[in-house]
Structures are given as structure tokens and as C-alpha cells.
Amino acid sequence: MGLSVPLIWGMGFTFAKPVVSEFPPILLMALRFTVTAMVLVWFVPIPRRHLRDLFFIALVSAAIQYGLTFYGLRLLDASTAILVVQLEVPFATLLAILFLGERFSARKGLGMLVAFAGVVMIAGEPRLDSNHLGILLVVGGAFTWAVGQVMVRRLGEIGGFTMIAWVAVFAAPQLFVASLLIEDDQLAHIRQADWMVWATIVYLGLVMTAFGYALWYRLLGLYPVNQVAPFLLLLPVFTIVASVTLLGETLTPWLIAGGVVVIAGVAIIMIERPRRRRPA
């Protein structure tokens, strides 16, 4: 189960890359969350006291975040985008220290610096010189995701599946409106969509989101977070292997070096030493 979660989430980037090159990314995300909402909303309670908060969480952590990230994916290789996405962890750590009162430590500070340095290295890759917009969009998506996590933490506990289902319920119409404002010819794209587009929508909405989070929350229910979280370090590894194998993407030594630095920084933040138990 621990290996399945990063594999399922990572393959979503690989499958989406050829689709967003031809299909509007925001419309793709709107259809994705429509599938998720239709599958999950019938099985969770209505969080009546939190609907307003969930509306804004969906706007920030789903509509804006995925809009930025997948427009960035349109401009970048999937293997490059997934490495930049790893900035979600240092951004979330930084915001938790600033706004949630979490304790700063030298280990967290070092991890954040190393991860940001890795992304700077990736941005310095010569073949990305004319494509810094794609990197900025994905960095913006990572930061927006982190803001959304702070909003979720302040919301309190309402249940993981309830959160996912109702974020999807609100995110789908938000993304449809955003697509109408930013993109063109939505109906034509839907009518002309081939099996690959619809298979990707089903994968993103049903497998990546609904099933992937089902496994993730099951793991969190069985094991401590510090044992489960390091499995997510495999997410960029699975994505890169799949993108090189299935999409024919190429990695330069400089990009590999930057990716290793990013993953190392995230690992420094995520992997905690087990605390020694005091004798009774």
C-alpha cells in the first residue's frame, strides 16, 4: 500500500502530460473533480457548519492550485514538473511555522534551503532558459497547495473522505467557471476528445484522487505519519521512470542533479528520527 500511493499519484502526471498538450488543462481538472464528486459525495455526510470554509479551501487548494500546476505541466516535461512540485513540502513547512505556531528547527530550515536550491538548479538547466514561465506556474501551484493545507489545518477534523468529496463538489464548478473565463471552445474540445482524454479523466478523478486517497488514509490509520510520509519521496521517482519510459522524455545530468537535491531537501524535512522513550 505504501508503494502504491506514490505510484498512483505519480502516474497521474505522466498520463496527463500528453493530454494537456492538446486539451484545456482547467477544463480537464473540472471534469476530473466532477468524477471525484460523483463517486464520493453519496457516501459522506454534509458538513453543514464547514461548507463556507470548504468553498474557499476548494478555490485555493484545488481550483487555483491545479490550474497553475497543470498549465505549468503543459509547458514542461512531466519529469521536470514533478520535481518542482516537491516544493509543496518546504512551502507547507514554512507556512505552518509562520501561521500555525509549529516549532522551527535547524533540520527543517536546512531541508527548506536544500529543496529551494534544487529547484534553482533545475531552473538553470539550459534547455529551460526560455521556459521559466512553466517553472513559475508549478512553483505557484505548490505554494497555493501549501496555503490550502494551512486552511485545512485551521478548519479542524471533519474526516478525510468528507474533505475530499466536498472539495471536489465545490472545485468542479469553480474550475468550469475559470475555464469559461480563460479557455476557449470547451464544447468542441469535449466533443472531439478521444479515448485517451476520457481515460485520463477517469484515472485522475477515480483512481488518482478517490482510490489513491483511500489508500493514503488507510495507511495513516494503521501507522504513524513519520513511517508513512517517507513513501511519498518515491512519487517523483515513479513519475520520472514512467515519463522516460512511456513518453520518451530525456534527463540531463544537470536536471538529475537538481532533482536529487530537491528530493534530499524534502527528505530532510519529512524523515524524523524516532524519539527515545523515557524509562518508566
Beta strands, then each sheet from edge to edge (+ up, - down):
end
